[in-house]
């Protein structure tokens, strides 16, 4: 299916909604910024609606079918969540508004992190990351901070499977750590033998942790996740997982 550019649909004299008359005094524009010709497309309202609807239907979306790739982005959000997120109390909030008028949002976030901590069995949960890559960076920084707090200052290595998100190495580098890449086996899982080999010798004592994507970028759930965690924990490392 091909779709013409909206400029190609243009026909002189067509227009959609007319511009209303000014209800305030007109202000002169600065000299040098006024153009005599502005070649915008001239199309009717219906043409605009149909054009952009057709374009939107060319996009693949989670509402249209399955998205098997392990990804932070293409997750299905129930429609009630979308409606709730558009409530004025959320959309009208601003990061710099006084805390006194933000108590409703702060209470919701506090209760959410409390529930997540209880469900996951964690001592604490942060809601700071607003995106997948930010979550990765936060996870790496938390792992690094854990080791530094315990005096393990020699740990400077993060293990990253080749089936992980492409942003994992970038998050590692931004944290001042180095990456050791792990290959996948024939079934698309982390190669356990390669993992054990990578953790031999001094690398074991220098490992901060392993970043794992589940489902991975091949769209597969790791079949040996518990064993992977045990191997990394055996070296004193941590495991950060995203999806």
Helices and strands as residue ranges (DSSP letters): H 45-58, H 79-85, H 88-91, G 99-101, H 103-120, H 132-149, E 157-161, H 167-174, E 178-182, H 192-198, H 202-206, E 207-213, H 225-234, E 238-242
